[in-house]
Amino acid sequence: MSLLSWLLGGGEARALTESAIPPNWASASESGISVSERSALQHLTVYACVRLLADAVASLPWDAYRRRGPVREQVRTPPAWVTRPDDRWTRFEWLFQLVCSLALRGNAYLHVIARDQAQFPLLLEVLHPDDVGVRGVDVRGVPVGEAVSYAVAGQPVPAKNIVHVRRFVLPGSVIGLSPIEQARQGIGLGLAAERYGARWFGESANPSSVLETDQALSGDAVTHLQKQWLSSHGGRRHPAVLSGGVKWRPISITPEESQFLQTRKFQRGEIAMLFGIPPHMIGDTERSTSWGQGIEAQGIGFVTYSLRPWLACIEDALSDLTPRGQFVRFNVGGLLRGDQKARYDAYNSARTAGWMSVNEIRALEDLPPIEGGDTYIQPLNYGPLGADPTGAAGQPEQENPASGSADQAP
């Protein structure tokens, strides 16, 4: 059976059943595969893309800042949830769950489970999307009532205690589109190709070779010939000696049967495109990238074009939980750092130009500050034309006490 005939209905289509997924969420694709976030993660490319995004975001440091005019300064005592959002999880695990929910469902729901005396959030729980109901919206996610409300496990929860983080929101809607739902046909095709390949190899759908003869053989004779061949040549590379007009003919894979290889490669690129991931970052080294030739240039391209939109989405939602005038920002400097020589050359230029101090440079390298390291220097040849860079211009000339003045001469 060829790949196309199996995908188009020639084979058995088995739907995936998952009790944790509501019936309206696990959507069947044209390939006959029911696609949900659980089944989608069985596709290696989907798993790799989601893991890459979640790992990258969760590993970044973040902090609370306030802006004073054009200057952004770090808050010395940030909100408690910035350090540990949920006491049941590490900060990495908490962010990992948040990004997974966004990447698979297009929505992440945070439940404020504790507040301080000033009513600012202390602890935030990442909810499973299946446990959250959004009320007051139609099937398009457009509000139909006076206010949108939420329910967790069927119980109403005040809207002020739910932080709804969204990705890819259509105009007028308050619910983000699920990437898995929108791409269920492509993901279903990829899953179908994987299952076809597994069945083709596992069940030996095609024999590796054929023993041919012009003589009519009974069933017992066919079985005897097959067993005799396997006992003599199975797993061995000895020359075969055939008699009685028997001929051996190997069977190579047909173009139709090899389509699943090309299909898998094609789907790998499409799924990477769905999540905005460059193929080379999930192991597809056959495709070239226009983001630069070096690892440094490609890493900067990943941060700029792939990672930054996810970070901005999370930052904007969580900044609403901070006191007025404060906001949350991830520090992507570690991902944008070049090799050691390039960094040191850049530090030297910044230090020489006078816009970075020694302690600022040491902070970027995770080194402690040193005494006197907060001063800035200026090259002597920097200054307006004709000005004295030493600052001695306009000062009275110092007299030499040993020589005395002209008025004191006898």
C-alpha positions as a Markdown table, in Angstrom:
| # | Residue | x | y | z |
|---|---|---|---|---|
| 1 | Met | 0.0 | 0.0 | 0.0 |
| 2 | Ser | 1.5 | 3.4 | -1.0 |
| 3 | Leu | 1.7 | 6.3 | 1.4 |
| 4 | Leu | -0.8 | 8.4 | -0.5 |
| 5 | Ser | -3.4 | 5.6 | -0.6 |
| 6 | Trp | -3.0 | 4.9 | 3.1 |
| 7 | Leu | -3.3 | 8.6 | 4.0 |
| 8 | Leu | -6.3 | 9.0 | 1.7 |
| 9 | Gly | -8.3 | 6.3 | 3.3 |
| 10 | Gly | -6.8 | 3.0 | 2.1 |
| 11 | Gly | -5.6 | 2.1 | 5.5 |
| 12 | Glu | -7.1 | 1.9 | 8.9 |
| 13 | Ala | -7.6 | 5.3 | 10.6 |
| 14 | Arg | -7.4 | 5.2 | 14.3 |
| 15 | Ala | -8.6 | 8.2 | 16.3 |
| 16 | Leu | -6.8 | 9.2 | 19.4 |
| 17 | Thr | -8.9 | 9.3 | 22.5 |
| 18 | Glu | -7.9 | 11.4 | 25.4 |
| 19 | Ser | -10.2 | 11.9 | 28.3 |
| 20 | Ala | -8.4 | 15.0 | 29.5 |
| 21 | Ile | -9.2 | 16.8 | 26.3 |
| 22 | Pro | -12.7 | 18.1 | 25.7 |
| 23 | Pro | -14.4 | 16.7 | 22.5 |
| 24 | Asn | -14.5 | 20.1 | 20.8 |
| 25 | Trp | -10.7 | 20.5 | 21.2 |
| 26 | Ala | -9.3 | 17.3 | 19.9 |
| 27 | Ser | -10.1 | 17.9 | 16.2 |
| 28 | Ala | -9.8 | 15.3 | 13.5 |
| 29 | Ser | -7.7 | 16.1 | 10.5 |
| 30 | Glu | -8.3 | 15.0 | 7.0 |
| 31 | Ser | -5.7 | 12.3 | 7.5 |
| 32 | Gly | -7.9 | 10.6 | 10.0 |
| 33 | Ile | -5.7 | 11.5 | 13.0 |
| 34 | Ser | -7.3 | 13.3 | 15.9 |
| 35 | Val | -5.0 | 16.2 | 16.8 |
| 36 | Ser | -4.8 | 17.7 | 20.3 |
| 37 | Glu | -1.9 | 19.2 | 22.1 |
| 38 | Arg | -1.1 | 15.8 | 23.6 |
| 39 | Ser | -1.1 | 14.0 | 20.3 |
| 40 | Ala | 0.7 | 16.9 | 18.6 |
| 41 | Leu | 3.6 | 16.6 | 21.1 |
| 42 | Gln | 4.1 | 13.0 | 19.8 |
| 43 | His | 5.3 | 14.7 | 16.6 |
| 44 | Leu | 9.0 | 15.2 | 17.2 |
| 45 | Thr | 9.1 | 18.5 | 15.4 |
| 46 | Val | 6.3 | 20.0 | 17.5 |
| 47 | Tyr | 7.9 | 18.7 | 20.7 |
| 48 | Ala | 11.3 | 20.2 | 19.6 |
| 49 | Cys | 9.8 | 23.6 | 18.8 |
| 50 | Val | 7.8 | 23.9 | 22.0 |
| 51 | Arg | 10.7 | 22.7 | 24.1 |
| 52 | Leu | 13.1 | 25.2 | 22.5 |
| 53 | Leu | 10.8 | 28.1 | 23.1 |
| 54 | Ala | 9.9 | 27.1 | 26.6 |
| 55 | Asp | 13.6 | 26.4 | 27.6 |
| 56 | Ala | 14.8 | 29.7 | 26.1 |
| 57 | Val | 12.2 | 31.8 | 27.8 |
| 58 | Ala | 12.4 | 30.0 | 31.2 |
| 59 | Ser | 16.2 | 30.2 | 31.3 |
| 60 | Leu | 16.3 | 34.0 | 30.9 |
| 61 | Pro | 16.6 | 36.2 | 34.0 |
| 62 | Trp | 14.0 | 38.9 | 34.5 |
| 63 | Asp | 13.4 | 41.7 | 37.0 |
| 64 | Ala | 11.2 | 44.6 | 37.8 |
| 65 | Tyr | 12.2 | 48.1 | 36.6 |
| 66 | Arg | 10.9 | 51.7 | 36.8 |
| 67 | Arg | 11.5 | 54.5 | 34.4 |
| 68 | Arg | 12.7 | 57.9 | 35.6 |
| 69 | Gly | 12.6 | 60.1 | 32.5 |
| 70 | Pro | 14.8 | 58.5 | 29.8 |
| 71 | Val | 16.5 | 56.3 | 32.4 |
| 72 | Arg | 15.4 | 52.7 | 33.3 |
| 73 | Glu | 16.5 | 51.6 | 36.7 |
| 74 | Gln | 16.1 | 48.3 | 38.5 |
| 75 | Val | 13.7 | 48.1 | 41.4 |
| 76 | Arg | 15.7 | 47.2 | 44.5 |
| 77 | Thr | 12.7 | 45.3 | 46.1 |
| 78 | Pro | 10.7 | 43.7 | 43.3 |
| 79 | Pro | 7.3 | 42.1 | 43.8 |
| 80 | Ala | 7.6 | 38.8 | 45.5 |
| 81 | Trp | 6.2 | 36.8 | 42.6 |
| 82 | Val | 9.1 | 38.1 | 40.4 |
| 83 | Thr | 11.5 | 36.0 | 42.5 |
| 84 | Arg | 9.2 | 32.9 | 43.0 |
| 85 | Pro | 5.9 | 33.1 | 41.2 |
| 86 | Asp | 4.6 | 29.9 | 42.8 |
| 87 | Asp | 6.0 | 28.2 | 45.8 |
| 88 | Arg | 5.2 | 24.7 | 44.4 |
| 89 | Trp | 7.4 | 25.3 | 41.3 |
| 90 | Thr | 10.8 | 26.8 | 40.6 |
| 91 | Arg | 10.8 | 30.0 | 38.5 |
| 92 | Phe | 12.1 | 27.9 | 35.5 |
| 93 | Glu | 9.3 | 25.3 | 35.8 |
| 94 | Trp | 6.7 | 28.1 | 36.2 |
| 95 | Leu | 7.8 | 29.9 | 33.1 |
| 96 | Phe | 8.2 | 26.6 | 31.2 |
| 97 | Gln | 4.5 | 25.8 | 31.9 |
| 98 | Leu | 3.4 | 29.3 | 30.9 |
| 99 | Val | 5.2 | 29.1 | 27.5 |
| 100 | Cys | 3.9 | 25.6 | 26.8 |
| 101 | Ser | 0.4 | 26.7 | 27.4 |
| 102 | Leu | 0.9 | 29.7 | 25.0 |
| 103 | Ala | 2.6 | 27.7 | 22.3 |
| 104 | Leu | 0.1 | 24.8 | 22.3 |
| 105 | Arg | -3.2 | 26.6 | 23.1 |
| 106 | Gly | -2.5 | 30.2 | 22.3 |
| 107 | Asn | -3.7 | 31.1 | 25.8 |
| 108 | Ala | -2.2 | 30.9 | 29.3 |
| 109 | Tyr | -4.2 | 31.5 | 32.4 |
| 110 | Leu | -2.6 | 32.7 | 35.7 |
| 111 | His | -4.6 | 32.5 | 38.9 |
| 112 | Val | -3.7 | 34.9 | 41.7 |
| 113 | Ile | -3.9 | 32.7 | 44.8 |
| 114 | Ala | -2.4 | 35.1 | 47.3 |
| 115 | Arg | -2.0 | 38.9 | 47.8 |
| 116 | Asp | -0.1 | 41.1 | 50.2 |
| 117 | Gln | -1.5 | 43.8 | 52.5 |
| 118 | Ala | -1.5 | 46.3 | 49.6 |
| 119 | Gln | -3.5 | 43.8 | 47.5 |
| 120 | Phe | -0.6 | 43.2 | 45.1 |
| 121 | Pro | -0.2 | 39.6 | 43.9 |
| 122 | Leu | 2.2 | 37.3 | 45.9 |
| 123 | Leu | 1.7 | 34.0 | 44.2 |
| 124 | Leu | 0.5 | 33.1 | 40.7 |
| 125 | Glu | -0.6 | 29.6 | 39.6 |
| 126 | Val | -0.4 | 28.5 | 36.0 |
| 127 | Leu | -3.7 | 26.8 | 35.2 |
| 128 | His | -4.3 | 24.1 | 32.7 |
| 129 | Pro | -6.3 | 25.6 | 29.9 |
| 130 | Asp | -8.9 | 22.7 | 30.1 |
| 131 | Asp | -9.7 | 23.8 | 33.7 |
| 132 | Val | -10.6 | 27.4 | 32.7 |
| 133 | Gly | -13.8 | 28.5 | 31.2 |
| 134 | Val | -14.2 | 31.9 | 29.6 |
| 135 | Arg | -17.8 | 33.2 | 30.0 |
| 136 | Gly | -19.6 | 36.0 | 28.2 |
| 137 | Val | -18.1 | 35.3 | 24.7 |
| 138 | Asp | -19.4 | 33.6 | 21.6 |
| 139 | Val | -17.8 | 30.8 | 19.6 |
| 140 | Arg | -15.5 | 33.4 | 18.0 |
| 141 | Gly | -14.2 | 34.6 | 21.4 |
| 142 | Val | -16.0 | 38.0 | 20.9 |
| 143 | Pro | -17.6 | 39.4 | 24.1 |
| 144 | Val | -21.4 | 39.3 | 24.0 |
| 145 | Gly | -22.2 | 40.6 | 27.5 |
| 146 | Glu | -21.2 | 43.5 | 29.7 |
| 147 | Ala | -18.1 | 41.8 | 31.0 |
| 148 | Val | -16.0 | 38.7 | 30.4 |
| 149 | Ser | -15.8 | 36.3 | 33.4 |
| 150 | Tyr | -13.8 | 33.2 | 34.2 |
| 151 | Ala | -14.5 | 29.9 | 35.9 |
| 152 | Val | -11.9 | 27.5 | 37.2 |
| 153 | Ala | -13.0 | 23.9 | 37.4 |
| 154 | Gly | -16.5 | 25.1 | 37.0 |
| 155 | Gln | -16.4 | 27.6 | 39.9 |
| 156 | Pro | -16.6 | 31.3 | 39.2 |
| 157 | Val | -13.4 | 33.3 | 39.9 |
| 158 | Pro | -13.2 | 37.1 | 40.0 |
| 159 | Ala | -11.7 | 38.5 | 36.8 |
| 160 | Lys | -9.2 | 40.5 | 38.8 |
| 161 | Asn | -7.7 | 37.1 | 40.0 |
| 162 | Ile | -7.1 | 35.8 | 36.5 |
| 163 | Val | -4.3 | 37.0 | 34.2 |
| 164 | His | -5.1 | 36.0 | 30.7 |
| 165 | Val | -2.0 | 35.9 | 28.4 |
| 166 | Arg | -2.8 | 35.6 | 24.7 |
| 167 | Arg | -1.0 | 35.0 | 21.5 |
| 168 | Phe | -2.4 | 35.6 | 18.0 |
| 169 | Val | -5.7 | 37.4 | 18.9 |
| 170 | Leu | -8.1 | 38.3 | 16.1 |
| 171 | Pro | -9.7 | 41.7 | 16.2 |
| 172 | Gly | -12.6 | 41.8 | 18.6 |
| 173 | Ser | -11.8 | 38.5 | 20.2 |
| 174 | Val | -10.5 | 38.0 | 23.7 |
| 175 | Ile | -9.2 | 34.5 | 23.2 |
| 176 | Gly | -6.0 | 33.6 | 21.4 |
| 177 | Leu | -6.0 | 31.2 | 18.5 |
| 178 | Ser | -4.4 | 27.8 | 19.1 |
| 179 | Pro | -1.4 | 27.1 | 16.8 |
| 180 | Ile | -2.1 | 23.4 | 17.0 |
| 181 | Glu | -5.8 | 23.8 | 16.1 |
| 182 | Gln | -4.9 | 26.1 | 13.2 |
| 183 | Ala | -2.3 | 23.7 | 11.8 |
| 184 | Arg | -4.1 | 20.5 | 12.6 |
| 185 | Gln | -4.0 | 19.4 | 9.0 |
| 186 | Gly | -0.3 | 19.7 | 8.6 |
| 187 | Ile | 0.4 | 18.2 | 12.1 |
| 188 | Gly | -2.1 | 15.3 | 11.3 |
| 189 | Leu | -0.3 | 14.6 | 8.1 |
| 190 | Gly | 3.1 | 14.5 | 9.9 |
| 191 | Leu | 1.7 | 12.1 | 12.5 |
| 192 | Ala | 0.1 | 9.9 | 9.8 |
| 193 | Ala | 3.5 | 9.8 | 7.9 |
| 194 | Glu | 5.3 | 8.7 | 11.1 |
| 195 | Arg | 2.7 | 6.0 | 11.8 |
| 196 | Tyr | 2.9 | 4.8 | 8.2 |
| 197 | Gly | 6.7 | 4.6 | 8.4 |
| 198 | Ala | 6.5 | 2.7 | 11.7 |
| 199 | Arg | 4.0 | 0.2 | 10.3 |
| 200 | Trp | 6.0 | -0.2 | 7.1 |
| 201 | Phe | 9.2 | -1.1 | 8.9 |
| 202 | Gly | 7.6 | -2.8 | 11.9 |
| 203 | Glu | 5.2 | -5.0 | 10.1 |
| 204 | Ser | 7.4 | -5.6 | 7.1 |
| 205 | Ala | 4.7 | -4.5 | 4.7 |
| 206 | Asn | 7.1 | -5.1 | 1.8 |
| 207 | Pro | 9.3 | -8.1 | 1.6 |
| 208 | Ser | 13.0 | -7.5 | 1.2 |
| 209 | Ser | 13.4 | -9.9 | -1.6 |
| 210 | Val | 11.6 | -12.6 | -3.7 |
| 211 | Leu | 12.5 | -16.2 | -4.6 |
| 212 | Glu | 11.2 | -16.9 | -8.1 |
| 213 | Thr | 10.7 | -20.1 | -10.0 |
| 214 | Asp | 8.8 | -21.2 | -13.1 |
| 215 | Gln | 7.7 | -24.4 | -11.4 |
| 216 | Ala | 4.3 | -24.6 | -9.7 |
| 217 | Leu | 4.8 | -25.0 | -5.9 |
| 218 | Ser | 2.4 | -26.2 | -3.3 |
| 219 | Gly | 1.8 | -24.4 | -0.1 |
| 220 | Asp | 4.1 | -26.8 | 1.8 |
| 221 | Ala | 6.8 | -26.4 | -0.9 |
| 222 | Val | 6.7 | -22.6 | -0.6 |
| 223 | Thr | 7.0 | -22.8 | 3.2 |
| 224 | His | 9.8 | -25.3 | 3.0 |
| 225 | Leu | 11.7 | -23.2 | 0.4 |
| 226 | Gln | 11.3 | -20.1 | 2.5 |
| 227 | Lys | 12.5 | -21.8 | 5.7 |
| 228 | Gln | 15.4 | -23.3 | 3.9 |
| 229 | Trp | 16.5 | -20.0 | 2.5 |
| 230 | Leu | 16.3 | -18.2 | 5.9 |
| 231 | Ser | 18.2 | -21.0 | 7.6 |
| 232 | Ser | 21.0 | -20.9 | 5.0 |
| 233 | His | 21.2 | -17.2 | 4.3 |
| 234 | Gly | 19.3 | -15.3 | 6.9 |
| 235 | Gly | 21.6 | -12.8 | 8.6 |
| 236 | Arg | 24.6 | -14.0 | 6.6 |
| 237 | Arg | 26.4 | -12.5 | 3.6 |
| 238 | His | 27.6 | -15.9 | 2.1 |
| 239 | Pro | 27.1 | -16.4 | -1.6 |
| 240 | Ala | 23.8 | -18.0 | -2.4 |
| 241 | Val | 23.7 | -21.3 | -4.5 |
| 242 | Leu | 20.3 | -21.8 | -6.1 |
| 243 | Ser | 19.0 | -24.8 | -8.0 |
| 244 | Gly | 15.9 | -26.1 | -9.6 |
| 245 | Gly | 15.3 | -22.8 | -11.6 |
| 246 | Val | 15.0 | -20.7 | -8.4 |
| 247 | Lys | 16.0 | -17.1 | -8.8 |
| 248 | Trp | 16.6 | -14.5 | -6.1 |
| 249 | Arg | 15.5 | -10.9 | -6.8 |
| 250 | Pro | 15.9 | -8.1 | -4.2 |
| 251 | Ile | 13.1 | -5.5 | -3.9 |
| 252 | Ser | 14.1 | -1.9 | -3.5 |
| 253 | Ile | 11.8 | 0.7 | -2.0 |
| 254 | Thr | 9.4 | 2.2 | -4.6 |
| 255 | Pro | 9.1 | 5.9 | -5.1 |
| 256 | Glu | 5.5 | 5.7 | -3.7 |
| 257 | Glu | 6.7 | 4.0 | -0.5 |
| 258 | Ser | 9.6 | 6.4 | -0.1 |
| 259 | Gln | 7.2 | 9.4 | -0.1 |
| 260 | Phe | 6.9 | 9.3 | 3.6 |
| 261 | Leu | 10.5 | 10.4 | 3.9 |
| 262 | Gln | 10.0 | 13.5 | 1.8 |
| 263 | Thr | 6.7 | 14.1 | 3.5 |
| 264 | Arg | 8.3 | 14.1 | 6.9 |
| 265 | Lys | 11.0 | 16.5 | 5.8 |
| 266 | Phe | 8.4 | 18.9 | 4.3 |
| 267 | Gln | 6.2 | 18.7 | 7.5 |
| 268 | Arg | 9.3 | 19.4 | 9.6 |
| 269 | Gly | 9.9 | 22.7 | 7.9 |
| 270 | Glu | 6.2 | 23.7 | 8.0 |
| 271 | Ile | 5.8 | 23.0 | 11.7 |
| 272 | Ala | 9.0 | 25.0 | 12.4 |
| 273 | Met | 7.5 | 27.9 | 10.4 |
| 274 | Leu | 4.3 | 27.6 | 12.5 |
| 275 | Phe | 6.3 | 28.4 | 15.7 |
| 276 | Gly | 8.7 | 30.8 | 14.0 |
| 277 | Ile | 11.7 | 28.6 | 14.7 |
| 278 | Pro | 14.6 | 28.5 | 12.1 |
| 279 | Pro | 14.9 | 24.9 | 11.0 |
| 280 | His | 18.6 | 24.6 | 11.8 |
| 281 | Met | 17.7 | 25.1 | 15.5 |
| 282 | Ile | 15.7 | 21.9 | 15.6 |
| 283 | Gly | 18.2 | 19.8 | 13.8 |
| 284 | Asp | 17.3 | 20.4 | 10.1 |
| 285 | Thr | 20.7 | 21.3 | 8.8 |
| 286 | Glu | 19.8 | 20.6 | 5.2 |
| 287 | Arg | 18.2 | 24.0 | 4.9 |
| 288 | Ser | 20.2 | 27.2 | 4.7 |
| 289 | Thr | 19.4 | 30.3 | 6.7 |
| 290 | Ser | 19.6 | 33.9 | 5.7 |
| 291 | Trp | 20.2 | 35.1 | 9.3 |
| 292 | Gly | 24.0 | 35.1 | 8.9 |
| 293 | Gln | 26.8 | 32.5 | 8.6 |
| 294 | Gly | 28.1 | 32.4 | 12.1 |
| 295 | Ile | 26.5 | 30.9 | 15.2 |
| 296 | Glu | 26.5 | 34.4 | 16.8 |
| 297 | Ala | 24.6 | 36.0 | 13.9 |
| 298 | Gln | 22.1 | 33.1 | 13.8 |
| 299 | Gly | 21.6 | 33.4 | 17.6 |
| 300 | Ile | 20.9 | 37.1 | 17.4 |
| 301 | Gly | 18.4 | 36.4 | 14.6 |
| 302 | Phe | 16.6 | 33.8 | 16.7 |
| 303 | Val | 16.3 | 36.2 | 19.6 |
| 304 | Thr | 15.1 | 39.1 | 17.4 |
| 305 | Tyr | 12.7 | 37.4 | 15.1 |
| 306 | Ser | 11.6 | 34.2 | 17.1 |
| 307 | Leu | 11.9 | 34.8 | 20.8 |
| 308 | Arg | 11.3 | 38.5 | 21.2 |
| 309 | Pro | 7.6 | 38.5 | 20.4 |
| 310 | Trp | 7.0 | 35.7 | 23.0 |
| 311 | Leu | 8.9 | 37.7 | 25.6 |
| 312 | Ala | 7.0 | 40.9 | 24.8 |
| 313 | Cys | 3.7 | 39.1 | 25.1 |
| 314 | Ile | 4.6 | 37.8 | 28.6 |
| 315 | Glu | 6.2 | 41.1 | 29.7 |
| 316 | Asp | 3.1 | 43.2 | 28.9 |
| 317 | Ala | 0.7 | 40.8 | 30.7 |
| 318 | Leu | 2.8 | 40.5 | 33.8 |
| 319 | Ser | 3.7 | 44.2 | 34.0 |
| 320 | Asp | 0.0 | 44.9 | 34.8 |
| 321 | Leu | 0.6 | 43.1 | 38.2 |
| 322 | Thr | 3.4 | 45.4 | 39.3 |
| 323 | Pro | 2.9 | 48.7 | 41.3 |
| 324 | Arg | 2.3 | 51.8 | 39.2 |
| 325 | Gly | 5.3 | 53.0 | 37.3 |
| 326 | Gln | 7.0 | 49.6 | 37.4 |
| 327 | Phe | 7.3 | 46.9 | 34.6 |
| 328 | Val | 8.9 | 43.5 | 34.0 |
| 329 | Arg | 11.6 | 42.9 | 31.5 |
| 330 | Phe | 13.6 | 39.8 | 30.5 |
| 331 | Asn | 17.3 | 40.2 | 30.1 |
| 332 | Val | 18.3 | 38.7 | 26.8 |
| 333 | Gly | 21.9 | 40.0 | 27.0 |
| 334 | Gly | 23.2 | 36.5 | 27.7 |
| 335 | Leu | 21.8 | 35.2 | 24.4 |
| 336 | Leu | 23.2 | 38.2 | 22.5 |
| 337 | Arg | 26.7 | 37.9 | 23.8 |
| 338 | Gly | 29.3 | 37.2 | 21.2 |
| 339 | Asp | 32.6 | 35.4 | 21.7 |
| 340 | Gln | 35.0 | 36.5 | 24.4 |
| 341 | Lys | 37.3 | 38.5 | 22.1 |
| 342 | Ala | 34.3 | 40.4 | 20.5 |
| 343 | Arg | 32.9 | 41.2 | 24.0 |
| 344 | Tyr | 36.1 | 42.5 | 25.4 |
| 345 | Asp | 36.7 | 44.6 | 22.3 |
| 346 | Ala | 33.2 | 46.1 | 22.7 |
| 347 | Tyr | 33.8 | 46.7 | 26.4 |
| 348 | Asn | 37.1 | 48.4 | 25.7 |
| 349 | Ser | 35.4 | 50.7 | 23.1 |
| 350 | Ala | 32.6 | 51.6 | 25.6 |
| 351 | Arg | 35.0 | 52.2 | 28.4 |
| 352 | Thr | 37.3 | 54.4 | 26.3 |
| 353 | Ala | 34.4 | 56.4 | 24.9 |
| 354 | Gly | 33.3 | 57.1 | 28.4 |
| 355 | Trp | 29.7 | 55.7 | 28.3 |
| 356 | Met | 30.4 | 52.6 | 30.5 |
| 357 | Ser | 32.2 | 52.3 | 33.8 |
| 358 | Val | 34.3 | 49.4 | 35.0 |
| 359 | Asn | 31.6 | 48.2 | 37.4 |
| 360 | Glu | 28.9 | 48.2 | 34.6 |
| 361 | Ile | 31.2 | 46.0 | 32.5 |
| 362 | Arg | 31.9 | 43.7 | 35.4 |
| 363 | Ala | 28.1 | 43.4 | 36.1 |
| 364 | Leu | 27.6 | 42.2 | 32.5 |
| 365 | Glu | 30.2 | 39.5 | 33.2 |
| 366 | Asp | 28.6 | 38.5 | 36.5 |
| 367 | Leu | 31.6 | 39.9 | 38.5 |
| 368 | Pro | 31.3 | 41.9 | 41.7 |
| 369 | Pro | 31.9 | 45.6 | 41.7 |
| 370 | Ile | 35.3 | 47.1 | 42.8 |
| 371 | Glu | 36.1 | 50.3 | 44.6 |
| 372 | Gly | 36.4 | 53.2 | 42.3 |
| 373 | Gly | 34.8 | 51.3 | 39.4 |
| 374 | Asp | 31.9 | 53.7 | 39.0 |
| 375 | Thr | 33.9 | 56.5 | 37.5 |
| 376 | Tyr | 33.8 | 57.4 | 33.8 |
| 377 | Ile | 36.8 | 58.4 | 31.7 |
| 378 | Gln | 37.0 | 60.7 | 28.7 |
| 379 | Pro | 39.9 | 60.6 | 26.1 |
| 380 | Leu | 42.0 | 63.7 | 26.1 |
| 381 | Asn | 41.3 | 64.3 | 22.5 |
| 382 | Tyr | 37.5 | 64.4 | 23.0 |
| 383 | Gly | 36.1 | 67.9 | 23.3 |
| 384 | Pro | 35.1 | 70.9 | 21.3 |
| 385 | Leu | 37.6 | 72.2 | 18.8 |
| 386 | Gly | 40.0 | 74.6 | 20.5 |
| 387 | Ala | 39.0 | 73.5 | 24.0 |
| 388 | Asp | 41.6 | 72.4 | 26.6 |
| 389 | Pro | 40.7 | 68.8 | 27.4 |
| 390 | Thr | 42.7 | 69.0 | 30.7 |
| 391 | Gly | 40.4 | 71.7 | 32.0 |
| 392 | Ala | 43.4 | 74.1 | 32.7 |
| 393 | Ala | 42.2 | 76.8 | 30.4 |
| 394 | Gly | 41.1 | 80.0 | 32.1 |
| 395 | Gln | 42.9 | 79.2 | 35.4 |
| 396 | Pro | 45.5 | 81.7 | 36.7 |
| 397 | Glu | 49.1 | 80.7 | 36.0 |
| 398 | Gln | 50.7 | 79.4 | 39.2 |
| 399 | Glu | 53.7 | 81.5 | 40.3 |
| 400 | Asn | 57.0 | 80.0 | 41.2 |
| 401 | Pro | 57.7 | 80.9 | 44.8 |
| 402 | Ala | 61.4 | 80.5 | 44.3 |
| 403 | Ser | 61.6 | 83.1 | 41.7 |
| 404 | Gly | 59.4 | 85.7 | 43.3 |
| 405 | Ser | 57.6 | 88.5 | 41.5 |
| 406 | Ala | 58.9 | 91.5 | 39.6 |
| 407 | Asp | 57.5 | 93.9 | 42.2 |
| 408 | Gln | 59.6 | 92.3 | 45.0 |
| 409 | Ala | 62.9 | 92.8 | 43.1 |
| 410 | Pro | 65.2 | 95.2 | 44.9 |
